[in-house]
Amino acid sequence: MFSFRKKSRSDVLSALIFSAAGTASATIRQGKSGKPVLEQCSFSPRVPGQDPEANLKKFVSEQGLAKTGCTTLLALDDYQLLMVEAPKVPPSELKAAIRWLIRDLIDFHIDDAVLDVFDVPPSGARAVQEHLYVVVSRSALVRKRIEVLEHAGAALETVDIPELALRNIAARLDRDTNGQAMLYFGADHGLITLTRDATLYLARSMDIGYRQLQDTPELVDRLALELQRSMDYYDRHFQQAPIASITLCPVPGPELQIAKQLEQQTGIPVHKLKAEDIVEVHESIDDIQLAHCLLVIGAALRTDPAQL
């Protein structure tokens, strides 16, 4: 998404996320054939009383993140993902037109915003390109994230978003050919993404995280409803064949016992994601480690050029 440095010419890409929970990184090597290879995957929890930025610098050095091109992700609270009508303007005027379109859709001044766009798939029977996705964030917030990671020594090239990291993971699954919903849960928020053939059709954030689902199992009913509404919109708006499977991402704690109930309420098979489904691994990765590192793995699977 937000590119600010020329992409290094390499078949290796690393990703790094620095958050209140800790620091996670992954490095992916794109092979000439077969699955991408996961060369390293690490998570270091935040330790109270220790200097987080000093620990980040040490982590970057230990994982070799100064030697390969690196991407990072914004946190869900740090940006908005908007769907807007595609303005009928020349490409050179697109940025200005988008800024005018979204100025009343954000809660800060448009002059303080940084944005990027990517295509919404064509909709309707005529398969017309009518909409764009716009990622918009406060420029000061993005600049601060860049400064922290670069000060730690990371060779940062892009700032991306979780929805596209999940799209990258979905694209590695054979079942994506027939359309799939992916469910990802942070501690207090969740994401639903609907993809087909490596294309992100729809993404929705929810105020349902794995802690709420563990404490209040009845919330799975609401989750199933949100999922069904998303799939109904996908069917109507994009006129695609119905979603054929649901992929459930692991969480960093006790396994969520929701797969069977989601299958019963949606009538769609639910698959639990494993690292071996998406990358070649040298050592076994358990569900908790995968949960901590899933988004950085998805970010390191990034292959698209910047859109703007």
Helices and strands as residue ranges (DSSP letters): E 2-3, E 12-18, E 22-29, E 37-45, H 52-62, E 70-73, G 76-78, E 80-85, G 91-93, H 94-102, G 110-112, E 113-119, E 131-138, H 139-151, E 156-160, H 162-170, G 174-178, E 180-185, E 190-196, E 199-206, H 210-215, H 219-238, E 245-248, H 259-266, E 270-272, G 275-277, E 280-281, H 287-300
